[in-house]
Amino acid sequence: MRTCVTPNGTFCYGIHHPSYTARMLRRRTRIEPLGRREDGGDVLNDANYPDGDVAVPEADRIYEITNALPFRGTTYIGKTWADRSAVEPERIRIPAPPPISLTTLLAEHKQPATLIESLPRPLQLALATTSTDPDDLVRLARCCCSFTNADDGRPTGLCFRCGVDGRQRPIIDDHDLFEAVANNPALPDDYKIAMVIRPGAQGGSEIVGDHHDGDTHIYEYLRRNSYIGGGHYAANMAEDAIRYRVSDLGPRDINGLRHLYYQRSYIRLGRLLGLDVGSGTLSADELETLRLAILARLDIARPELTATLWGWNFGFDFAPSGYRLHASHQQVHQQFAMIPRRIDAFTHGCSEPCGEMRPFGCGDMIGEVIAQYRTLHDREFFPDLLRAITANRRMDEWLDRDADLVVWRDERVMLFVPKAQTSQWELQIMTLPGPEGRWPGNILETDQATRASLDSALLAAQRALAGRGARLVTTIEYPKPFDSTETAQPLLYSLLPKLPQSPGAFSEAQLRFINGHYPEDFAAVCRQSLAAQDRQP
């Protein structure tokens, strides 16, 4: 079994000490100048053409850490890079984007701002995602779509035309530019609302739930023709609660987003089990009552839905070359669905099933790890992982430095840096065992206090990452199936930021993840980020 977790409650890793010789097989040599030195002499490429075999007596040390979860591959840490980050932890940061205003630049050169409308399309796309000047963005918005306007010229909505199917659709001349502009935080809010946030602006998805709490307002949309069988739901911050940045997001917002997830999941399960779920929204206390009733009924019934599916793509970006780099829109939103117990299986066509199959749920892989570890060691995987995290020791020679992997925790939930990060900045959230030793493994097994802790941990994780400059973060949930009898499987979340210089390539496709810092140093800067934000008024 490939895992860094040992039955002794420690992490095990390997160290490469490369020393080798490369046999010379080159047949031709072509030494030529690359350019000129400051003193006028030539700079040659002769270093690229050695005379004989190349000896590498001592290359950089590489740490190889198998992921705790075998299906997530292996992480490699270069010692030279990581040592540099240990000495200069501020290297573990994405710089804030600089202020950009093409309108101002054109004015400084006595050129009209209308030139923005004549820019080549790739330059317009670049400006749409990077400008911090509302004037730039308003011009671009009016380039790509048609608005209805108030007497003062402010937008009140979009212009529509009837399509061939008889449906009214907004008049958008350039959809990519439209999305790039609409998702820029610097665009004035009335344009954001008209273009993408007001219900109906992005289509006819039905609003089947909502949440109100102070200045928090959230819509729950049904995505009926979903890429997920059975449809999925999307909890989107509303037009009177615009949240384009993590710094705009408060505890009430995250609690509301998650409340809609818990509520929808519990009500769907309760109805399948024949329980009285009421006819309206549920308070937190009513949710807890329904949860307990569902758990009691599960002892005698097996619903057709057997697991949750939840995810959060935060942050939008779009490359001038036409590649979308992350979420569908910047406004904070989370998506959730449920996975059925069985679906029909086929070997050809779609008319005669040959049997049934169990649909995929990522939490199932966690259960397989637990079973394999138990068979191999006659021990429980997650208690050993928790011991390893608690007693963690550094891999490097910096023994005087902090070895703590935990970023935030309370008595129910822990936010930590995994020993082997799959994204260079990955964070994980894990429920902790209760007094009786059982680990809550899905949202049915998390009581009201644990759900509140999970919500707090998710917000803390996003704030910690945003404090380091992360702007694109994917978060996924690994839930235990409702029909599992496993008592030592926690509910696990993974936050996976995208870094500008690490888009993913063949190494990552092979589940080989390259890292430039030690996990303990990343945990330290995340704690610093949270502490700095706590000190802000």
C-alpha positions in Angstrom: 0.0 0.0 0.0 1.5 3.3 -1.1 1.0 5.9 1.7 3.2 8.1 3.9 1.2 7.1 7.0 2.8 4.4 9.2 1.2 2.3 11.9 3.6 4.1 14.3 1.7 7.3 13.8 4.5 8.9 11.8 5.1 10.1 8.2 7.5 8.1 6.0 9.2 9.7 3.0 12.1 9.0 0.7 15.1 11.1 -0.2 16.8 11.1 -3.6 20.6 11.8 -3.5 21.2 12.0 -7.3 24.8 11.2 -8.4 25.3 10.0 -12.0 27.1 10.3 -15.3 25.5 11.0 -18.6 27.2 9.2 -21.5 28.1 11.5 -24.4 26.1 10.5 -27.4 26.1 13.8 -29.3 27.5 13.6 -32.8 27.7 17.3 -33.8 28.9 20.5 -32.1 27.9 24.0 -33.1 29.4 26.6 -30.9 28.1 30.1 -31.8 27.6 33.5 -30.1 24.5 34.2 -28.1 25.1 37.9 -27.9 27.6 40.4 -26.4 29.0 41.1 -22.9 29.2 44.5 -21.5 32.9 44.7 -22.4 32.1 43.9 -26.0 33.2 40.3 -26.0 31.0 37.5 -27.3 28.9 35.3 -25.0 29.2 31.8 -26.4 27.0 28.7 -26.0 30.1 26.4 -25.5 28.7 25.3 -22.1 26.0 23.4 -24.0 28.6 21.4 -25.9 30.9 19.6 -23.4 33.7 17.5 -24.8 32.9 14.2 -23.1 30.7 12.4 -20.6 28.9 14.7 -18.1 29.5 13.8 -14.4 26.9 14.9 -11.9 28.5 14.0 -8.6 25.9 15.7 -6.3 22.7 17.0 -7.8 20.0 18.7 -5.7 18.4 16.6 -3.1 14.7 15.6 -3.8 12.2 14.6 -1.1 9.6 12.1 -2.3 6.5 11.9 -0.2 3.8 9.5 -1.1 0.4 11.0 -0.5 -1.4 9.8 2.6 -4.3 8.8 0.2 -2.7 6.5 -2.4 -5.1 7.5 -5.2 -3.6 11.1 -5.1 -0.1 10.2 -6.2 3.2 11.5 -4.9 4.7 14.9 -4.1 8.3 15.9 -4.8 10.0 18.7 -3.0 13.3 20.2 -4.3 15.6 20.9 -1.3 17.2 24.0 -2.9 13.8 25.7 -3.6 12.3 24.7 -0.3 15.3 25.8 1.7 15.1 29.2 0.1 11.4 29.5 1.1 12.2 28.4 4.6 14.7 31.3 4.9 12.4 33.7 3.1 8.8 32.6 3.8 7.5 35.7 2.0 8.4 33.9 -1.2 5.3 31.8 -0.6 3.1 34.5 -1.9 1.4 35.5 -5.2 1.9 39.3 -5.6 -1.2 41.4 -5.8 -2.0 42.5 -9.3 -0.9 46.1 -10.1 -3.4 48.9 -10.7 -4.1 49.1 -14.5 -6.0 51.9 -16.3 -5.7 52.1 -20.1 -8.1 55.1 -20.0 -5.6 57.0 -17.8 -2.6 56.0 -20.0 -4.4 57.1 -23.1 -5.2 60.4 -21.5 -1.6 60.9 -20.5 -0.6 60.5 -24.2 -3.5 62.7 -25.3 -5.3 59.9 -27.0 -9.1 59.3 -26.8 -10.4 56.5 -24.6 -12.5 55.3 -27.5 -9.3 53.5 -28.8 -10.3 50.8 -26.3 -13.2 49.9 -28.5 -10.8 49.4 -31.5 -8.2 47.2 -29.7 -7.6 43.7 -31.2 -9.8 41.1 -29.4 -6.9 39.4 -27.5 -5.9 42.8 -26.0 -9.5 43.6 -25.1 -9.7 40.2 -23.3 -6.4 40.9 -21.5 -7.7 44.4 -20.4 -11.1 42.9 -19.3 -9.4 40.5 -16.8 -6.6 42.8 -15.5 -7.9 46.4 -15.5 -8.7 48.0 -12.2 -10.3 51.0 -13.8 -14.1 51.0 -13.9 -14.0 53.3 -16.9 -12.0 50.7 -18.9 -14.5 48.0 -18.0 -17.6 50.0 -18.8 -16.3 50.7 -22.3 -15.5 47.0 -22.8 -19.0 46.0 -21.4 -20.7 48.3 -23.9 -18.5 46.8 -26.7 -19.7 43.3 -26.2 -23.5 43.6 -25.4 -26.4 46.0 -25.5 -28.0 47.6 -22.4 -31.2 49.3 -21.5 -30.4 52.5 -19.6 -31.8 54.8 -17.0 -32.1 58.6 -17.7 -28.6 59.1 -16.2 -27.1 56.5 -18.5 -26.6 53.8 -15.9 -27.6 50.3 -17.0 -30.9 48.8 -16.0 -30.7 45.6 -17.9 -29.8 43.9 -21.2 -31.4 44.1 -24.6 -33.0 40.8 -25.8 -33.9 39.3 -29.1 -36.0 36.2 -29.9 -34.1 33.2 -30.9 -35.0 30.5 -33.5 -36.5 28.5 -30.7 -38.8 31.3 -29.7 -36.9 32.1 -26.5 -35.7 35.6 -25.6 -31.9 35.8 -25.3 -29.6 38.7 -24.4 -27.9 40.4 -27.3 -24.2 39.6 -26.7 -21.8 40.1 -29.5 -18.7 38.5 -27.8 -19.5 36.0 -25.1 -15.9 35.6 -24.0 -15.4 39.3 -23.6 -18.8 39.6 -21.9 -17.8 37.0 -19.2 -14.3 38.4 -18.8 -15.7 41.9 -18.1 -18.7 40.8 -16.0 -16.4 38.8 -13.6 -13.9 41.6 -13.0 -14.3 42.9 -9.4 -13.6 46.5 -10.5 -16.7 46.6 -12.8 -19.4 48.8 -11.2 -22.0 46.8 -9.4 -24.9 47.9 -11.5 -23.2 46.4 -14.6 -22.4 43.2 -12.7 -26.1 43.0 -11.7 -27.4 43.6 -15.2 -24.9 41.3 -16.9 -24.7 38.2 -14.7 -26.1 38.5 -11.2 -29.8 39.4 -11.4 -31.9 36.3 -11.6 -32.6 35.4 -15.2 -29.5 37.2 -16.6 -27.7 33.8 -17.1 -30.8 31.8 -18.2 -34.0 30.3 -16.9 -32.8 28.1 -14.1 -35.5 28.1 -11.4 -34.9 29.6 -7.9 -36.1 26.8 -5.6 -34.7 28.2 -2.3 -33.2 31.3 -0.7 -31.5 32.4 2.5 -31.8 35.8 4.2 -29.7 36.8 7.3 -28.9 40.5 7.8 -27.0 41.7 4.7 -26.6 38.1 3.5 -28.9 37.1 0.6 -28.4 33.9 -1.3 -30.4 32.2 -4.2 -30.6 28.5 -4.6 -30.9 27.6 -8.3 -31.9 24.3 -9.8 -29.6 23.3 -12.7 -32.1 20.8 -14.2 -30.1 19.8 -17.3 -26.9 19.2 -15.4 -23.7 17.4 -16.1 -24.6 15.5 -12.9 -27.3 12.8 -13.2 -30.4 13.9 -11.4 -29.5 17.6 -11.7 -27.6 19.8 -9.2 -28.2 22.9 -7.2 -26.2 26.1 -7.0 -26.2 28.5 -4.1 -25.3 31.9 -5.5 -24.9 35.2 -3.6 -27.6 37.6 -4.7 -27.5 41.0 -6.4 -27.9 42.8 -3.0 -25.0 40.7 -1.5 -22.2 41.0 -4.1 -19.2 38.9 -3.0 -16.4 38.9 -5.6 -13.6 38.7 -3.1 -12.8 36.5 -0.1 -12.4 39.7 1.9 -16.1 40.5 1.2 -17.2 37.1 2.5 -18.3 36.9 6.1 -19.4 34.2 8.5 -23.1 34.8 7.8 -22.4 34.3 4.1 -20.6 31.0 4.4 -23.2 29.8 7.0 -26.0 30.7 4.6 -24.4 29.0 1.6 -23.8 25.8 3.6 -27.3 26.0 5.2 -28.8 25.7 1.8 -26.6 22.6 1.1 -27.6 20.9 4.4 -31.3 21.9 4.0 -31.6 20.6 0.4 -29.8 17.3 1.2 -31.8 16.6 4.4 -35.1 17.4 2.8 -34.4 15.2 -0.2 -33.4 12.3 2.0 -36.3 12.9 4.4 -38.9 12.8 1.6 -37.4 9.6 0.3 -37.6 8.0 3.7 -41.3 9.1 4.2 -40.6 11.7 6.9 -42.5 14.9 7.4 -40.1 17.6 6.2 -42.5 20.5 6.3 -43.3 22.8 3.4 -40.9 25.7 3.8 -37.4 26.6 4.9 -35.9 25.2 8.0 -34.0 26.9 10.9 -30.7 25.5 12.1 -32.5 23.8 15.0 -35.2 22.3 12.7 -32.4 21.0 10.4 -30.9 19.2 13.4 -34.2 17.7 14.3 -34.7 16.4 10.8 -31.1 15.1 10.7 -31.7 13.0 13.8 -35.0 11.7 12.3 -33.2 10.7 9.1 -30.5 8.8 11.0 -33.1 6.9 13.0 -35.0 5.9 9.8 -31.8 4.8 8.1 -31.6 2.0 10.6 -34.6 0.4 8.9 -34.6 1.9 5.3 -32.2 2.5 2.5 -32.8 5.6 0.4 -32.1 5.6 -3.3 -29.7 8.5 -2.8 -26.6 7.4 -1.1 -24.0 10.2 -1.0 -23.6 13.9 -1.4 -21.6 15.8 -4.0 -20.4 19.3 -3.1 -17.9 21.7 -4.6 -16.8 25.3 -4.7 -14.9 26.9 -7.5 -13.8 30.4 -6.3 -12.3 32.8 -8.7 -12.6 33.5 -12.4 -9.9 34.1 -15.0 -9.7 34.1 -18.8 -6.6 34.0 -21.0 -6.4 36.3 -24.0 -5.8 33.2 -26.1 -9.3 32.0 -25.3 -8.7 29.6 -22.4 -11.0 29.8 -19.4 -8.8 29.3 -16.4 -11.3 28.6 -13.6 -14.8 29.0 -12.4 -17.8 30.0 -14.5 -18.3 33.3 -12.6 -16.6 35.3 -9.9 -19.7 35.9 -7.7 -19.3 33.4 -4.8 -21.3 30.3 -5.4 -21.3 26.7 -4.3 -22.8 23.6 -6.1 -24.2 20.4 -4.6 -26.1 17.3 -5.7 -26.7 13.7 -4.5 -25.5 10.4 -6.0 -27.9 7.5 -6.5 -27.2 4.1 -5.0 -27.5 2.2 -8.4 -27.9 2.9 -12.1 -28.5 0.6 -15.0 -25.4 -0.9 -16.6 -25.0 -1.7 -20.3 -22.5 -3.4 -22.6 -23.9 -2.1 -25.8 -26.5 0.4 -26.8 -29.0 1.8 -24.3 -32.1 -0.4 -24.5 -31.2 -3.6 -22.7 -29.4 -3.3 -19.3 -27.1 -6.1 -18.4 -27.4 -5.3 -14.7 -26.6 -2.5 -12.3 -23.6 -0.5 -11.3 -22.8 1.8 -8.4 -22.1 5.4 -9.6 -18.8 7.0 -8.7 -18.5 9.1 -5.5 -15.0 10.4 -4.5 -15.6 9.5 -0.9 -15.8 5.8 -1.9 -12.0 5.9 -2.5 -11.4 7.0 1.1 -13.3 3.9 2.3 -11.1 1.7 0.1 -8.0 3.2 1.6 -9.3 2.5 5.1 -10.1 -1.1 4.2 -6.8 -1.7 2.6 -4.9 -0.2 5.5 -6.9 -2.2 8.0 -6.2 -5.5 6.1 -2.5 -4.7 5.9 -1.8 -3.4 9.4 -4.8 -4.5 11.5 -5.1 -0.8 12.4 -7.3 2.2 11.6 -5.9 4.6 9.0 -7.3 8.0 10.1 -6.3 7.6 13.8 -2.8 6.9 12.6 -2.9 9.9 10.2 -4.1 12.1 13.0 -1.3 10.9 15.3 1.2 11.6 12.5 -0.1 15.1 12.0 -0.1 15.8 15.7 3.5 14.5 16.2 4.8 15.7 12.8 8.6 16.3 12.4 10.3 18.2 9.6 12.0 16.4 6.7 14.8 18.9 6.4 17.7 20.0 8.7 15.7 23.0 10.0 15.0 21.3 13.3 14.7 24.6 15.2 11.8 25.7 13.0 8.1 25.1 13.5 7.0 21.6 12.6 3.2 22.2 13.1 1.0 21.3 10.1 -2.2 22.6 11.7 -3.5 26.0 10.6 -6.7 26.2 12.6 -8.7 23.8 14.8 -11.3 23.4 17.4 -12.5 20.3 19.3 -14.5 19.1 16.2 -12.6 20.1 13.1 -9.0 20.6 12.0 -7.7 22.7 9.1 -4.2 21.5 8.2 -1.5 21.3 5.5 -1.2 17.7 4.1 2.3 16.3 4.3 2.2 15.7 0.6 0.4 18.6 -1.1 -1.1 17.9 -4.5 -1.6 21.6 -5.3 1.5 23.5 -4.1 -0.8 25.4 -1.7 -3.3 22.6 -0.8 -5.1 22.7 2.5 -7.4 20.1 4.0 -10.2 20.1 6.5 -11.0 17.0 8.5 -13.7 16.2 11.1 -12.3 14.9 14.4 -13.6 11.9 16.4 -16.3 12.5 19.0 -16.1 11.5 22.7 -17.3 8.0 21.8 -14.6 7.6 19.2 -16.8 7.8 16.1 -15.6 10.0 13.2 -18.4 12.0 11.5 -18.0 11.0 7.8 -20.8 12.9 6.0 -23.2 15.7 6.6 -25.8 13.3 8.2 -23.3 12.4 10.9 -22.2 16.0 11.7 -24.3 17.6 14.4 -25.2 21.2 14.5 -22.0 22.2 16.3 -19.8 20.2 13.9 -21.5 21.8 10.9 -20.8 25.2 12.3 -17.1 24.2 12.8 -16.9 23.0 9.2 -18.3 26.3 8.0 -15.8 28.3 10.1 -12.9 26.1 8.8 -13.9 26.6 5.2 -13.9 30.4 5.7 -10.6 30.3 7.6 -9.0 28.3 4.8 -10.2 30.7 2.1 -9.0 33.6 4.2 -5.6 32.0 4.8 -5.1 31.3 1.1 -6.3 34.8 0.1 -3.9 36.3 2.5 -1.1 34.7 0.5 -2.5 36.0 -2.7 -4.5 33.0 -4.0 -7.3 34.1 -6.4 -8.4 30.7 -7.9 -9.3 28.0 -5.4 -11.2 24.7 -6.1 -12.7 23.0 -3.0 -14.0 19.5 -3.0 -15.7 17.2 -0.4 -14.9 13.6 0.2 -18.1 12.3 2.0 -18.7 8.8 3.3 -21.8 7.1 1.7 -24.9 7.1 3.8 -25.1 3.3 3.6 -21.5 2.7 4.9 -21.1 1.2 8.3 -17.5 2.6 8.7 -17.0 4.4 12.0 -13.5 5.7 11.4 -13.9 7.7 8.2 -14.0 11.4 8.7 -15.6 14.0 6.4 -12.7 15.4 4.4 -12.4 18.6 2.3 -9.5 19.5 0.0 -8.8 23.1 -1.1 -6.7 23.3 -4.2 -5.4 26.7 -5.3 -4.2 27.3 -8.8 -0.8 29.0 -9.0 0.3 31.2 -11.9 3.4 29.1 -12.7 1.8 25.7 -12.1 -1.0 25.1 -14.5 -0.5 21.4 -14.5 1.3 19.4 -17.1 2.6 15.8 -17.8 4.0 15.5 -14.2 0.7 16.2 -12.7 -1.1 14.0 -15.2 1.1 11.2 -13.8 0.1 12.2 -10.3 3.7 13.5 -9.7 3.3 16.9 -7.9 6.2 19.3 -7.7 6.6 21.6 -4.7 8.9 24.4 -3.8 8.4 24.6 -0.1 8.2 22.4 3.0 4.6 21.8 4.2 5.4 23.1 7.7 6.5 26.5 6.3 3.3 26.8 4.3 1.3 26.1 7.5 3.2 28.8 9.3 2.5 31.5 6.7 -1.2 30.5 6.6 -1.4 30.9 10.4 0.3 34.3 9.9 -2.2 35.3 7.3 -5.1 34.5 9.6 -3.5 36.3 12.6 -2.9 39.4 10.4 -6.5 39.4 9.3 -7.7 39.0 12.9 -5.8 42.1 13.9 -7.5 44.2 11.3 -10.3 46.4 12.5 
